[in-house]
Structures are given as C-alpha cells and as structure tokens.
Amino acid sequence: LGEDIVATIDFSCGTVKCCQLSVTLQCEETELKPGADEESLVERGENSTGTTAGNTEPDRQKSISRVTNYSKHHEVCLGMLQTQVILPIPLHVTPTFRTDVVEVSWKLHFQFVTTTSPELSNEMMATRPTEADEELEWVAPTDIAIETMIWSLPITIYPTAPLQIPQPCGDYKLHIK
C-alpha cells in the first residue's frame, strides 16, 4: 500500500503494432457463499475423496462481486518501441485477503488496441527526410482496422509495514497570535 507499480512494456519485437495502451488497477470484492466448496463438490457429483459419482453438471454456485477501479494509465503508443507505466496504489485501500465470507483480490487490467494496417508500418513512420531530400509530410489514415486485446494480470497487494508509516515523533505545539 502506498507504493507504485512500475512497468516497462517493450513493443520492439512485436509483429502487430500497438496503437493504444490502457492499464487499470482493479480491486474485486467477492462475497462467497457459506459452504460453497462443499456444495460444489456435491453438485458436481464428487464425494469427499474427489472421485466422480457420474453427475457432470457444471458448478452452479454464483458469487456476488464488485470491481472498483483505482488508478489508470492510458497512452497512445503508435510508433513507440517502449513505454513505461506507473500506477500508484492508494494508502486507504484493503490489501489482498480471503476469508470464508469474502475475498478481496487485485488485478492489472490491460487493454491493447492493435492494428496490422500497412499504412502504419514501422518503415513508413521511421522515414525521416535528410537535408538533401525534400521534406515529406505524413498524413494519418482516416480509418484504421483495429482489434482490442484484453488481459487481466492477477497481483497480490500486501499491507504496509508499520515502520514505513510516517508517525509523529515528539510533541508539536501550535501558537496562534
């Protein structure tokens, strides 16, 4: 808590160009139903030893969950070879934990907007005129075929050590005149 998540994303060896990148720090609070583990075994037809009794119905247990976004990094990264992401973890949030009733988990939710458009090739964007050449002007295309790739990376957030929390040392007096 109170730290920053720092990452470097390298696009140099990719075959598909990334136009935009969005990373969000998300907290998911899940309310667990009492005895969900035991009930799910019975519903799947398993006994306590883990063997199946013939019933292969899918697990019907539903959990109530809520996802909250805390910090977000958004960047247009077309033509970049690398980019950095810095996401602060607020001090007031709850660290990762799980009980019989509730679970709090964290993840980094990535959204990559990619394109394979030949108009945006690295050669086209990297061409820079020299003094002898006439100056070229690059015009961005009006329509680009894109795809969005979504990826959620689970992370663990630990509580802050009490020694790292700034605490007042000594007495403070305020005199107002």
N, C-alpha and C positions, 0 to 999 in steps of 0.2 A: 504494500500500500504506500502511496506517495512517491513511488518510483516511476520511471519512464520505460516503456517498451520501445527499444530502438532496433531497427532492422534495415538492412540494405538489400534491395532487390536488384538482381542482375539480369538484364534483358539481352546481353551481348551474344549469347549462344542460342537464342530462340529462333525458330523458323517462322513463327507467326508474330506479327507486330502488335504490341500493346499500345492502344490509344489512350486509355484512361485507367486509373487505378483508384480503388476506394477501399480503405481498411477501417473497420469499425470495431471498437472494443465493446463486446456484448456480455451481459450477465443474464443467465437463465435461472429463474427460480422455479423449481418443480415441486408441486405438492404430491407426495407419494401416498398411495392408499395403504391403509394398515393391512399387513399380511399379504401384500401384493406378490411377494416371492413365493409364498406357499400356495396361494390361489392360482398363480400362473402355472405352477407345476401340475396342479390338479386339472386345470383346463386343457393343458397340452396332453393329458393322459399319462403323466410320469408319476412314478412313486418316489419315495424318499431316496432310493438308491440311484435314481437318474435313468432308469430304464423306461422305455415307452410301452404303454399298455394298448396301443393300437389306435387311439384317437389322435389325429393330427390336425385338429383345429388350430388356427392362429391365435396368438395371445390376444385376449380381448381387454386386458387391463388398460384403462386410459388414465393418464395423469394430467392434472391441470398445471400449465406452465405459463410463465410470463417472461418475455425477453425485454430487457432495458438496454438502450444504447447509452454509453458514457462518453466516449471520445471518438472522433472520426478524422481520418486523413484522406483528402481527395486531391488527386493530381492528374493533370493532362500530361502524359509522358511519351507522346509520339516523338520518335527520333532520339530518345534518350537511351544510353547504354546501361545506366544505373540510376537508381533513385533511393532516397532514404525516407524511412517512415519513423516518426516519433509520436507515440501515443502516451499521454500521461495517465497514470492510474490514480484516481482521486483518493484522498485520505479517508473520506467518510464512507466508503463502500465496504461491503462484507466480503471477507476472503472466501475461498473455496471451502465448502464443507458438506457433509452428508449426515443426516440422522434417519431414524425410522419414519419421520413425518415429512421432512423437507430436504431438498438438495439444492445447493447453490453452486452453479458451475459457470465458468468463463470461457469465452472463445474469441478469437480474432476472425471476423467475417470479412473475407476478401471478395472483391468484385473486379474482375479484369475485363475490360472491353477491348476485344481484339479484332484485327482485320487482316485479310490476305490480299487486299486491293493492290494491284501493281502500280497504281498512281502514287502510292505512298512507300515505294521501295526505298531501301537504305541508300542505294546509289543515287536515286533522284534527289533525296533530301540532303545528301552529303556533298553534292556537287557545288563547289564554290568557285566563282569566277576569279581568275587571276587578273593582274593589271593589264596584260596584253589582250585578254579576251574581252568581248563586250559583256556588259552586265546583263545577267539573266534575272527574270522575275518569276518566282514560283507562285502559282495560284492554287490554293487548296481546292480540292474537288467539292462539288456541292452535295453529292450523295456518296456515302461510303457504306459498303456492305460490312456489317459488324456482327459479332457474336459476343455474348456475355458469359463468362465462366465464373461460377460462384464456388467458393471454397471456405469452409469453416474449420479453423485450426483450434482444437481444444487446448487451453492453457490452465495452469494452476496458479492462483494468486495466494500468496502467503501473507499472514498478518505482519504488521510492522513490529520489529523488536522494540521493547520499551526503552532500551538505551538510546535508540535513534530518534525518539520523540523529543523535541526541544522542551525542556522543563525549566521554569524559572529557578535561578539559584540566588538565594539571598532575599532580603526584604526590599520592596520598592515603595517609595513614598511619592505622592503627588501633591505638590503645593500649588494652590491656585490663588493668585493675588488679584 
